[in-house]
Amino acid sequence: MTSRTPSSLLRSAGTLARAAGAAVAAVAELLLPSVCAGCGRLGAAACESCLAELAAGPLAVAPGVAALARHEGVARELVLAQKERGRRDLAAPLGQALARALPRLSRASPDADGTWWFVPVPSRPSAARARGGSHVLALARSCAAHVAGRGGAAAVAPALRLSARARDAVGLDPAARRANLAGRISLDPDGAPAPGTPVVLLDDVVTTGATIDACGRVLAAHGVVVTAALTLTVASRTAAPFPAPGNPAPCHPHG
């Protein structure tokens, strides 16, 4: 009788769990068809018409920073549904929307081996727990899966941590956002790519740029090169451009 190692047993268990999960999802889809989070139409988590709102961009927010759409209308509904309303099924179509925008980012690039590296902006630990996991990490994984599905190579590097001491940034002005993040984003050595690796920062919404800038500073301090940052939406009140991570000059976000 052939013995099996614990690792092979774990792999087998993982395969069975994924297969079972897929079967359950298929049955659930038959019994409870998906409803578009943007317009309420039956048939998909996000219908093609609503996803088209994210396909016209990306919008140039600042050098090296882009967003797929303004944080309003259908685009806002899709973002909030995934982030705040438990619509985890939106990670797949929204992540794919991010992946499709990559060729239009002039500063974004894969590493020397052709692998795209995606670093998700971290969530507050309490928020991630309440949502059943980091919604931005889910977006990054979907983005990478789409790149890989089209014949490319991609990796997700959960390289950043946000301290539990950081407050919810909703309603904070630019100065308060910067103060809220000061010293509260750190590198996770277990998730960080090697120094010199070019990465693309991913997030759901950019408001003042304080979070992207803080993340870029931490990564740069450890030799990781942020070539671009890409988000689903940009808050409508963001008027003035802000410095992007990866620029030679120091980043001092404003507005």
CORMO-V611627 format. One record per residue. N is the residue number from 1. RES is the residue in one letter. SS is DSSP state (hx for helix, st for strand, lp for the rest). PHI is phi in degrees with one decimal (* if undefined). PSI is psi in whole degrees, -180 to 180 (none if undefined). Layout:
n=N res=RES ss=SS phi=PHI psi=PSI
n=N res=RES ss=SS phi=PHI psi=PSI
This chain:
n=1 res=M ss=lp phi=* psi=131
n=2 res=T ss=lp phi=-81.6 psi=127
n=3 res=S ss=lp phi=-83.0 psi=155
n=4 res=R ss=lp phi=-121.4 psi=138
n=5 res=T ss=lp phi=-76.1 psi=157
n=6 res=P ss=hx phi=-55.7 psi=-38
n=7 res=S ss=hx phi=-65.8 psi=-40
n=8 res=S ss=hx phi=-68.3 psi=-36
n=9 res=L ss=hx phi=-64.2 psi=-40
n=10 res=L ss=hx phi=-65.0 psi=-41
n=11 res=R ss=hx phi=-63.2 psi=-42
n=12 res=S ss=hx phi=-63.6 psi=-43
n=13 res=A ss=hx phi=-63.0 psi=-40
n=14 res=G ss=hx phi=-64.3 psi=-40
n=15 res=T ss=hx phi=-63.5 psi=-44
n=16 res=L ss=hx phi=-63.7 psi=-40
n=17 res=A ss=hx phi=-64.4 psi=-42
n=18 res=R ss=hx phi=-65.6 psi=-41
n=19 res=A ss=hx phi=-63.6 psi=-43
n=20 res=A ss=hx phi=-63.8 psi=-41
n=21 res=G ss=hx phi=-62.7 psi=-41
n=22 res=A ss=hx phi=-65.2 psi=-39
n=23 res=A ss=hx phi=-65.4 psi=-44
n=24 res=V ss=hx phi=-61.8 psi=-42
n=25 res=A ss=hx phi=-63.3 psi=-39
n=26 res=A ss=hx phi=-65.0 psi=-43
n=27 res=V ss=hx phi=-64.9 psi=-42
n=28 res=A ss=hx phi=-62.4 psi=-36
n=29 res=E ss=hx phi=-66.1 psi=-35
n=30 res=L ss=hx phi=-70.2 psi=-41
n=31 res=L ss=hx phi=-80.0 psi=-38
n=32 res=L ss=lp phi=-130.1 psi=84
n=33 res=P ss=lp phi=-57.6 psi=148
n=34 res=S ss=lp phi=-63.9 psi=149
n=35 res=V ss=st phi=-116.8 psi=130
n=36 res=C ss=lp phi=-60.9 psi=127
n=37 res=A ss=lp phi=-72.2 psi=-14
n=38 res=G ss=lp phi=-89.5 psi=-41
n=39 res=C ss=lp phi=-129.1 psi=-9
n=40 res=G ss=lp phi=88.1 psi=3
n=41 res=R ss=lp phi=-70.6 psi=140
n=42 res=L ss=st phi=-74.6 psi=149
n=43 res=G ss=lp phi=124.2 psi=-28
n=44 res=A ss=lp phi=-156.9 psi=155
n=45 res=A ss=lp phi=-61.4 psi=-35
n=46 res=A ss=lp phi=-144.5 psi=117
n=47 res=C ss=lp phi=-72.7 psi=164
n=48 res=E ss=hx phi=-61.2 psi=-36
n=49 res=S ss=hx phi=-63.8 psi=-42
n=50 res=C ss=hx phi=-72.7 psi=-38
n=51 res=L ss=hx phi=-65.0 psi=-25
n=52 res=A ss=hx phi=-62.1 psi=-24
n=53 res=E ss=hx phi=-65.4 psi=-23
n=54 res=L ss=hx phi=-98.0 psi=-4
n=55 res=A ss=lp phi=-95.9 psi=-13
n=56 res=A ss=lp phi=-75.3 psi=-26
n=57 res=G ss=lp phi=-75.7 psi=-153
n=58 res=P ss=lp phi=-80.9 psi=156
n=59 res=L ss=st phi=-88.5 psi=136
n=60 res=A ss=st phi=-80.8 psi=107
n=61 res=V ss=st phi=-84.1 psi=-39
n=62 res=A ss=st phi=-166.2 psi=169
n=63 res=P ss=lp phi=-54.8 psi=119
n=64 res=G ss=lp phi=84.3 psi=-2
n=65 res=V ss=st phi=-123.1 psi=129
n=66 res=A ss=st phi=-139.5 psi=157
n=67 res=A ss=st phi=-134.4 psi=151
n=68 res=L ss=st phi=-74.2 psi=-30
n=69 res=A ss=st phi=-162.0 psi=169
n=70 res=R ss=st phi=-71.9 psi=150
n=71 res=H ss=lp phi=-82.0 psi=73
n=72 res=E ss=lp phi=-157.6 psi=163
n=73 res=G ss=hx phi=58.4 psi=-139
n=74 res=V ss=hx phi=-61.1 psi=-42
n=75 res=A ss=hx phi=-58.8 psi=-43
n=76 res=R ss=hx phi=-63.0 psi=-42
n=77 res=E ss=hx phi=-60.8 psi=-41
n=78 res=L ss=hx phi=-64.9 psi=-44
n=79 res=V ss=hx phi=-63.6 psi=-47
n=80 res=L ss=hx phi=-67.4 psi=-35
n=81 res=A ss=hx phi=-63.7 psi=-42
n=82 res=Q ss=hx phi=-70.9 psi=-40
n=83 res=K ss=hx phi=-79.9 psi=-43
n=84 res=E ss=hx phi=-115.4 psi=-15
n=85 res=R ss=lp phi=-114.9 psi=17
n=86 res=G ss=lp phi=73.5 psi=15
n=87 res=R ss=lp phi=-86.2 psi=73
n=88 res=R ss=lp phi=-67.8 psi=-19
n=89 res=D ss=lp phi=-67.9 psi=-11
n=90 res=L ss=hx phi=-81.2 psi=-14
n=91 res=A ss=hx phi=-58.2 psi=-39
n=92 res=A ss=hx phi=-64.9 psi=-57
n=93 res=P ss=hx phi=-67.0 psi=-34
n=94 res=L ss=hx phi=-72.1 psi=-38
n=95 res=G ss=hx phi=-63.9 psi=-38
n=96 res=Q ss=hx phi=-64.4 psi=-38
n=97 res=A ss=hx phi=-62.0 psi=-40
n=98 res=L ss=hx phi=-63.3 psi=-44
n=99 res=A ss=hx phi=-62.0 psi=-39
n=100 res=R ss=hx phi=-67.5 psi=-22
n=101 res=A ss=hx phi=-84.2 psi=-15
n=102 res=L ss=hx phi=-54.7 psi=-44
n=103 res=P ss=hx phi=-61.3 psi=-19
n=104 res=R ss=hx phi=-92.8 psi=2
n=105 res=L ss=lp phi=-95.4 psi=107
n=106 res=S ss=lp phi=-64.3 psi=-28
n=107 res=R ss=lp phi=-91.0 psi=-18
n=108 res=A ss=lp phi=-74.4 psi=143
n=109 res=S ss=lp phi=-156.5 psi=152
n=110 res=P ss=lp phi=-80.3 psi=177
n=111 res=D ss=lp phi=-80.3 psi=-176
n=112 res=A ss=lp phi=-61.9 psi=-25
n=113 res=D ss=lp phi=-90.4 psi=2
n=114 res=G ss=lp phi=87.5 psi=11
n=115 res=T ss=st phi=-92.2 psi=130
n=116 res=W ss=st phi=-84.5 psi=132
n=117 res=W ss=st phi=-112.1 psi=127
n=118 res=F ss=st phi=-116.0 psi=128
n=119 res=V ss=st phi=-113.1 psi=114
n=120 res=P ss=st phi=-75.8 psi=139
n=121 res=V ss=lp phi=-65.8 psi=133
n=122 res=P ss=lp phi=-74.6 psi=152
n=123 res=S ss=lp phi=-100.4 psi=160
n=124 res=R ss=lp phi=-62.8 psi=139
n=125 res=P ss=hx phi=-53.4 psi=-42
n=126 res=S ss=hx phi=-65.8 psi=-38
n=127 res=A ss=hx phi=-67.2 psi=-42
n=128 res=A ss=hx phi=-62.2 psi=-41
n=129 res=R ss=hx phi=-63.1 psi=-43
n=130 res=A ss=hx phi=-64.5 psi=-29
n=131 res=R ss=lp phi=-92.4 psi=2
n=132 res=G ss=lp phi=77.4 psi=23
n=133 res=G ss=lp phi=130.8 psi=167
n=134 res=S ss=lp phi=-70.9 psi=120
n=135 res=H ss=hx phi=-70.4 psi=-29
n=136 res=V ss=hx phi=-74.3 psi=-36
n=137 res=L ss=hx phi=-61.3 psi=-40
n=138 res=A ss=hx phi=-63.3 psi=-40
n=139 res=L ss=hx phi=-61.7 psi=-45
n=140 res=A ss=hx phi=-62.6 psi=-42
n=141 res=R ss=hx phi=-65.2 psi=-39
n=142 res=S ss=hx phi=-66.0 psi=-42
n=143 res=C ss=hx phi=-59.3 psi=-47
n=144 res=A ss=hx phi=-64.2 psi=-40
n=145 res=A ss=hx phi=-63.6 psi=-37
n=146 res=H ss=hx phi=-67.8 psi=-42
n=147 res=V ss=hx phi=-60.3 psi=-46
n=148 res=A ss=hx phi=-65.1 psi=-37
n=149 res=G ss=hx phi=-66.0 psi=-20
n=150 res=R ss=lp phi=-99.2 psi=17
n=151 res=G ss=lp phi=93.3 psi=2
n=152 res=G ss=lp phi=-91.8 psi=-178
n=153 res=A ss=st phi=-119.0 psi=136
n=154 res=A ss=st phi=-149.5 psi=151
n=155 res=A ss=st phi=-142.3 psi=146
n=156 res=V ss=st phi=-106.3 psi=128
n=157 res=A ss=lp phi=-117.4 psi=97
n=158 res=P ss=lp phi=-74.7 psi=73
n=159 res=A ss=lp phi=-89.1 psi=-7
n=160 res=L ss=st phi=-122.6 psi=148
n=161 res=R ss=st phi=-123.4 psi=145
n=162 res=L ss=st phi=-113.6 psi=127
n=163 res=S ss=lp phi=-62.4 psi=148
n=164 res=A ss=lp phi=-64.9 psi=-16
n=165 res=R ss=lp phi=-76.2 psi=-15
n=166 res=A ss=lp phi=-71.8 psi=136
n=167 res=R ss=lp phi=-85.5 psi=166
n=168 res=D ss=lp phi=-62.9 psi=130
n=169 res=A ss=lp phi=-84.3 psi=-5
n=170 res=V ss=lp phi=-59.2 psi=128
n=171 res=G ss=lp phi=88.5 psi=-8
n=172 res=L ss=lp phi=-81.6 psi=141
n=173 res=D ss=lp phi=-79.2 psi=172
n=174 res=P ss=hx phi=-54.0 psi=-44
n=175 res=A ss=hx phi=-64.5 psi=-41
n=176 res=A ss=hx phi=-67.3 psi=-35
n=177 res=R ss=hx phi=-64.4 psi=-43
n=178 res=R ss=hx phi=-64.1 psi=-42
n=179 res=A ss=hx phi=-64.9 psi=-37
n=180 res=N ss=hx phi=-64.1 psi=-30
n=181 res=L ss=hx phi=-95.3 psi=-13
n=182 res=A ss=lp phi=-55.4 psi=118
n=183 res=G ss=lp phi=71.1 psi=10
n=184 res=R ss=lp phi=-111.2 psi=0
n=185 res=I ss=st phi=-110.8 psi=129
n=186 res=S ss=st phi=-134.2 psi=165
n=187 res=L ss=st phi=-83.5 psi=138
n=188 res=D ss=lp phi=-99.2 psi=104
n=189 res=P ss=lp phi=-56.9 psi=-31
n=190 res=D ss=lp phi=-72.0 psi=-22
n=191 res=G ss=lp phi=-108.4 psi=-6
n=192 res=A ss=lp phi=-80.5 psi=141
n=193 res=P ss=lp phi=-75.2 psi=171
n=194 res=A ss=lp phi=-66.5 psi=149
n=195 res=P ss=lp phi=-52.9 psi=141
n=196 res=G ss=lp phi=92.7 psi=-11
n=197 res=T ss=lp phi=-72.5 psi=129
n=198 res=P ss=st phi=-79.5 psi=132
n=199 res=V ss=st phi=-130.6 psi=159
n=200 res=V ss=st phi=-113.6 psi=122
n=201 res=L ss=st phi=-77.3 psi=136
n=202 res=L ss=st phi=-122.4 psi=141
n=203 res=D ss=st phi=-150.7 psi=171
n=204 res=D ss=st phi=-86.3 psi=-47
n=205 res=V ss=st phi=-134.6 psi=140
n=206 res=V ss=st phi=-112.0 psi=130
n=207 res=T ss=lp phi=-111.9 psi=-71
n=208 res=T ss=lp phi=-105.0 psi=-16
n=209 res=G ss=lp phi=91.3 psi=-2
n=210 res=A ss=hx phi=-62.5 psi=-40
n=211 res=T ss=hx phi=-68.9 psi=-46
n=212 res=I ss=hx phi=-60.9 psi=-42
n=213 res=D ss=hx phi=-64.2 psi=-44
n=214 res=A ss=hx phi=-63.7 psi=-41
n=215 res=C ss=hx phi=-64.3 psi=-42
n=216 res=G ss=hx phi=-62.0 psi=-38
n=217 res=R ss=hx phi=-64.2 psi=-44
n=218 res=V ss=hx phi=-64.2 psi=-45
n=219 res=L ss=hx phi=-64.4 psi=-44
n=220 res=A ss=hx phi=-62.2 psi=-36
n=221 res=A ss=hx phi=-63.5 psi=-21
n=222 res=H ss=lp phi=-108.0 psi=16
n=223 res=G ss=lp phi=82.7 psi=6
n=224 res=V ss=lp phi=-86.9 psi=132
n=225 res=V ss=st phi=-96.3 psi=112
n=226 res=V ss=st phi=-85.2 psi=107
n=227 res=T ss=st phi=-84.7 psi=-27
n=228 res=A ss=st phi=-163.7 psi=162
n=229 res=A ss=st phi=-128.8 psi=136
n=230 res=L ss=st phi=-133.1 psi=133
n=231 res=T ss=st phi=-127.7 psi=164
n=232 res=L ss=st phi=-69.5 psi=-47
n=233 res=T ss=st phi=-137.2 psi=163
n=234 res=V ss=st phi=-122.7 psi=132
n=235 res=A ss=lp phi=-59.7 psi=136
n=236 res=S ss=lp phi=-59.8 psi=-29
n=237 res=R ss=lp phi=-77.9 psi=-6
n=238 res=T ss=lp phi=-74.2 psi=107
n=239 res=A ss=lp phi=-105.3 psi=-50
n=240 res=A ss=lp phi=-85.5 psi=143
n=241 res=P ss=lp phi=-68.7 psi=155
n=242 res=F ss=lp phi=-127.4 psi=154
n=243 res=P ss=lp phi=-62.5 psi=146
n=244 res=A ss=lp phi=-101.8 psi=149
n=245 res=P ss=lp phi=-64.4 psi=149
n=246 res=G ss=lp phi=96.6 psi=-12
n=247 res=N ss=lp phi=-70.2 psi=149
n=248 res=P ss=lp phi=-62.4 psi=-35
n=249 res=A ss=lp phi=-79.7 psi=154
n=250 res=P ss=lp phi=-59.1 psi=147
n=251 res=C ss=lp phi=-94.1 psi=125
n=252 res=H ss=lp phi=-134.0 psi=85
n=253 res=P ss=lp phi=-61.9 psi=146
n=254 res=H ss=lp phi=-142.5 psi=156
n=255 res=G ss=lp phi=66.0 psi=none
